[in-house]
Amino acid sequence: MSVTLENIAVDCTDAQTLATFWAAVFSTEVDADGNQFFATVNRAAAGPTMMFLQVPEPRNGKNRLHLDLVASDWAAEVDRLVGLGAKRLDEHNEYGTHWITLTDPEGNVFDVAEQHG
């Protein structure tokens, strides 16, 4: 028996709005059946689907699981993500890696690292 990663589930206030942000991050579209309660991104593609689910309670504190992204044109990509609605939190240069911590429009933390080589 083997296990594969099917979905990355994100609890949120408005599934359609947050899915639209993340679809733009990955330069794709929200899957056709998305709405404010449930929306997905990348369902038909290889790899995990991002699934957004409306929940009644707000997020409290730092999320314990976050996405780590990498970009070859790091500065331009960070600027693009901020233009989409991300907010800058902090910048790091540790462990041989340069990255910035951002939040999505609902405050979920994610990182974008500078790709080397």
C-alpha positions as a Markdown table, in Angstrom:
| # | Residue | x | y | z |
|---|---|---|---|---|
| 1 | Met | 0.0 | 0.0 | 0.0 |
| 2 | Ser | 1.3 | 3.5 | -0.8 |
| 3 | Val | 0.1 | 7.0 | 0.1 |
| 4 | Thr | 0.2 | 10.0 | -2.3 |
| 5 | Leu | -0.5 | 13.6 | -1.6 |
| 6 | Glu | -3.9 | 14.4 | -3.1 |
| 7 | Asn | -4.9 | 17.8 | -1.8 |
| 8 | Ile | -3.5 | 20.7 | 0.1 |
| 9 | Ala | -6.6 | 21.9 | 2.1 |
| 10 | Val | -6.9 | 25.5 | 3.3 |
| 11 | Asp | -9.6 | 26.6 | 5.7 |
| 12 | Cys | -10.7 | 30.1 | 4.9 |
| 13 | Thr | -13.4 | 32.8 | 5.1 |
| 14 | Asp | -14.2 | 32.9 | 1.3 |
| 15 | Ala | -13.0 | 29.9 | -0.7 |
| 16 | Gln | -13.5 | 31.6 | -4.2 |
| 17 | Thr | -11.6 | 34.7 | -3.2 |
| 18 | Leu | -8.6 | 32.8 | -1.7 |
| 19 | Ala | -8.6 | 30.3 | -4.5 |
| 20 | Thr | -8.4 | 33.2 | -7.0 |
| 21 | Phe | -5.3 | 34.6 | -5.3 |
| 22 | Trp | -3.6 | 31.2 | -5.2 |
| 23 | Ala | -4.5 | 30.5 | -8.9 |
| 24 | Ala | -2.9 | 33.8 | -9.8 |
| 25 | Val | 0.2 | 32.8 | -7.8 |
| 26 | Phe | 0.6 | 29.7 | -9.9 |
| 27 | Ser | -0.5 | 31.4 | -13.1 |
| 28 | Thr | -3.6 | 29.3 | -13.6 |
| 29 | Glu | -7.3 | 29.4 | -13.1 |
| 30 | Val | -9.7 | 28.4 | -10.3 |
| 31 | Asp | -11.4 | 25.2 | -11.3 |
| 32 | Ala | -14.9 | 25.7 | -12.9 |
| 33 | Asp | -17.1 | 24.7 | -10.0 |
| 34 | Gly | -15.6 | 27.1 | -7.4 |
| 35 | Asn | -17.8 | 29.2 | -5.1 |
| 36 | Gln | -17.5 | 31.0 | -1.8 |
| 37 | Phe | -17.8 | 27.7 | 0.2 |
| 38 | Phe | -15.6 | 25.4 | -1.8 |
| 39 | Ala | -13.1 | 25.9 | -4.6 |
| 40 | Thr | -10.1 | 24.1 | -6.0 |
| 41 | Val | -7.0 | 25.0 | -8.1 |
| 42 | Asn | -5.1 | 22.6 | -10.2 |
| 43 | Arg | -7.5 | 19.6 | -9.9 |
| 44 | Ala | -6.9 | 18.3 | -13.4 |
| 45 | Ala | -3.1 | 18.7 | -13.4 |
| 46 | Ala | -0.4 | 16.4 | -12.1 |
| 47 | Gly | 0.5 | 16.9 | -8.4 |
| 48 | Pro | -1.6 | 18.0 | -5.5 |
| 49 | Thr | -4.8 | 20.1 | -5.8 |
| 50 | Met | -5.1 | 23.2 | -3.6 |
| 51 | Met | -8.6 | 22.9 | -2.0 |
| 52 | Phe | -10.2 | 25.8 | -0.2 |
| 53 | Leu | -13.0 | 25.3 | 2.3 |
| 54 | Gln | -15.0 | 27.9 | 4.0 |
| 55 | Val | -15.1 | 27.5 | 7.8 |
| 56 | Pro | -16.9 | 29.7 | 10.4 |
| 57 | Glu | -13.9 | 30.2 | 12.8 |
| 58 | Pro | -11.1 | 32.7 | 12.1 |
| 59 | Arg | -7.4 | 31.6 | 11.9 |
| 60 | Asn | -5.7 | 32.0 | 15.2 |
| 61 | Gly | -1.9 | 32.4 | 15.4 |
| 62 | Lys | 0.7 | 31.3 | 13.0 |
| 63 | Asn | -0.3 | 28.4 | 10.7 |
| 64 | Arg | 1.7 | 25.3 | 11.6 |
| 65 | Leu | 2.0 | 24.1 | 8.0 |
| 66 | His | 3.0 | 26.5 | 5.1 |
| 67 | Leu | 4.0 | 26.4 | 1.5 |
| 68 | Asp | 7.7 | 27.0 | 0.5 |
| 69 | Leu | 7.9 | 28.3 | -3.0 |
| 70 | Val | 11.1 | 29.0 | -5.1 |
| 71 | Ala | 11.6 | 31.6 | -7.9 |
| 72 | Ser | 14.4 | 32.1 | -10.3 |
| 73 | Asp | 13.7 | 35.9 | -10.7 |
| 74 | Trp | 13.1 | 36.2 | -6.9 |
| 75 | Ala | 12.7 | 40.0 | -6.6 |
| 76 | Ala | 10.3 | 40.3 | -9.5 |
| 77 | Glu | 8.2 | 37.3 | -8.3 |
| 78 | Val | 8.0 | 38.8 | -4.8 |
| 79 | Asp | 6.8 | 42.1 | -6.2 |
| 80 | Arg | 4.2 | 40.2 | -8.4 |
| 81 | Leu | 2.9 | 38.3 | -5.4 |
| 82 | Val | 2.6 | 41.5 | -3.4 |
| 83 | Gly | 0.7 | 43.1 | -6.3 |
| 84 | Leu | -1.7 | 40.1 | -6.2 |
| 85 | Gly | -2.5 | 40.9 | -2.5 |
| 86 | Ala | 0.3 | 39.2 | -0.5 |
| 87 | Lys | 1.8 | 41.1 | 2.4 |
| 88 | Arg | 5.5 | 41.0 | 3.3 |
| 89 | Leu | 6.3 | 39.8 | 6.9 |
| 90 | Asp | 10.0 | 39.2 | 7.1 |
| 91 | Glu | 13.1 | 38.5 | 5.0 |
| 92 | His | 15.8 | 35.9 | 5.9 |
| 93 | Asn | 19.2 | 34.8 | 4.7 |
| 94 | Glu | 20.0 | 31.7 | 6.7 |
| 95 | Tyr | 21.1 | 28.1 | 6.1 |
| 96 | Gly | 22.5 | 29.0 | 2.7 |
| 97 | Thr | 19.1 | 30.2 | 1.6 |
| 98 | His | 17.6 | 33.7 | 1.0 |
| 99 | Trp | 13.8 | 33.8 | 1.4 |
| 100 | Ile | 10.9 | 36.1 | 2.3 |
| 101 | Thr | 7.9 | 35.3 | 4.4 |
| 102 | Leu | 4.6 | 36.6 | 3.0 |
| 103 | Thr | 1.0 | 36.2 | 3.9 |
| 104 | Asp | -1.9 | 35.5 | 1.6 |
| 105 | Pro | -5.0 | 37.8 | 1.7 |
| 106 | Glu | -6.4 | 35.8 | 4.7 |
| 107 | Gly | -3.1 | 35.9 | 6.6 |
| 108 | Asn | -1.8 | 32.4 | 5.9 |
| 109 | Val | 2.0 | 32.4 | 5.9 |
| 110 | Phe | 4.1 | 31.2 | 3.0 |
| 111 | Asp | 7.7 | 31.6 | 1.9 |
| 112 | Val | 9.4 | 32.4 | -1.4 |
| 113 | Ala | 13.0 | 31.4 | -1.7 |
| 114 | Glu | 15.6 | 32.6 | -4.2 |
| 115 | Gln | 16.5 | 29.8 | -6.6 |
| 116 | His | 20.2 | 29.1 | -6.9 |
| 117 | Gly | 21.9 | 27.7 | -10.0 |
